[in-house]
Amino acid sequence: MSSTYDLMVAHPFLTGLPPAYVERLSHWARRVPLPAGTRVFEEHGRADRWWLIRDGYVNLDTRLPGRGDVIVETLGPGSVQGWSWLFPPYRWHFGAVTLGPVLAIALAGPGVRGLCDADPAFGYELTRRFTAVVVDRMQATRMRLLDLYREPA
């Protein structure tokens, strides 16, 4: 069984991060196996952590009146789940539920924010990486919307 640190070093989100930074992050991390159907967090709930997904899939969803939970995106191995912990008011914009068994590394948001505050270079690097994730997800959403509203052939 790999250690939490070993799983972190192998995760694509942390590729190229200096080992000292990964070591600091590992103090706020824990290995988390999640069974199928686990509600990881609720939309509008308190955002106090984030996850590096190692194995399995997680649906991000939003609740629509009259339609229930609607899947917005599915995250898989190598993905990062959650960035709301980084920005006030620290509330989830979506919900999340596992599709099957998931192995993830959960990181404590307040602890990681403290690391970012204490070391601006580290904070910049982590924020840069999260910004890339946000931009990628926005582009994916844009493509889904263009497909949804395209003129019929």
N, C-alpha and C positions, 0 to 999 in steps of 0.2 A: 504494500500500500504506500502510495506517495504521500509525502508530507504536504501540508498546506503551502509551505514555501515553494516546494518543487512544482506543485500545481500552478502556482502564481507565475513562476519563472517561465513555464511552458505556455502560458496563455498569450494569445496574439495581442491583446490590448496592452500588455506590459512589455512586449518585445522591444528591445533596445533601451529600456529604462535602466539607468545605472543600478548595479546590484545593491548599493547602499540605500537607494530609494525603495527598492522591492523589500529589503530587510525592514525598513521603517514601516511600510504598509503591512507587512506580515504580522506585526504586533497588534494590529486592529482587525485581523482576518481570522476566519475559522471555516473549516471544511463543513459543508452542509449538504447531506443527502436529503432529497425531497421526494416523497412518494407521488405517484400519479394522482392528479386531481387536487393537489394542494393549492389552496388560495394563498399565494405568496404575500400579496398586499391588496388592499382595497383602494379604489379610486377615492381621492380626497383624504385618505388616511395620512398619518404622520410618516414622513419620509426620513428615516434615520439610518438607512444602510443602502448598499448597492452590492451587486453580485457579478462575479465573473462566471459565466456558464461554461462548464467543462464538458458535460455530457447531457444529452436530452434536449427537450424543447419546452418553451414557455410561451403561452399566448398572452399578449397585452390586449386588454379589452376596455371598453367604455360602456356605461349603462345608458341606453336610450329609452325614454318613456315609450311604452307600448311595444317595445321590441326586446327588452331585456339586455343582456350583455352581448355586445357586438365585438368581434375580434378585429383589432386594428392592425396588428402585426404579430408574427411568430418569430421568436428568437431561438437560435440554436447554438450548438457547440462553437466556442470562440467568441460569442457575443458578450456584450456588457448589458446588464439589466439595471436600469435606474440611474437617473441623474438629478432627480428632484431633491435629493439629500444635499446637493451642492448649492442650491439657490433658495433664499427665503421666498415664501413662508414655510418651506420644507414640507410640502404636501404633494402626494402622488397625483399626477394628472390622468393616470390610467390605473386599471387593476391588472393583476397578473395571476395566472393559474398554470400549473404544470400540465403538459399533455401526457407525459409518461414519467417514469423515474428520471430525476435530474440530479446530477452532481454539480454543485456550485461552490464557489468561495464567497462567503458573505463578508463584507467589510463595513465596519462601524462608521457611519457618516460623521458624527461629531468628532471622533478621534482623528479621522483623516482630514477634516477641515482644520483641526488644530495643527496637524503636520503642515498643511498648506500655509497657515498663518505664520508659523514659526520659521518656515524656510520658503521665501518667495520664489526661488528658482524651482523648487519642487512643486509648489502650487501652480506656477505657470505651466510647467510641463504636464501636470495632471489635467489642468483646465484645457490646455491645447488638445490633449487626447480626447477629452469628453466633448469638446466642441466639434471635433471631427466626427464623432459618433452622432451628435445631434444633426449636423449637416447631412450626413449620409441618410439618416432616417427621414429628414425633411425631403430630400431628393426622391427617396422611395415613395413617400406619400404623394409627392407631386406627380410621379409617374402613374400611381394608382388613380389619382383624380383625373389626369388627362385621359386615361383609359376609360374611366367611368363616364366621363362627359364627352367622349369623342362622337363625331358625327357617324351615324350608322352607314355601313358600306352600301 
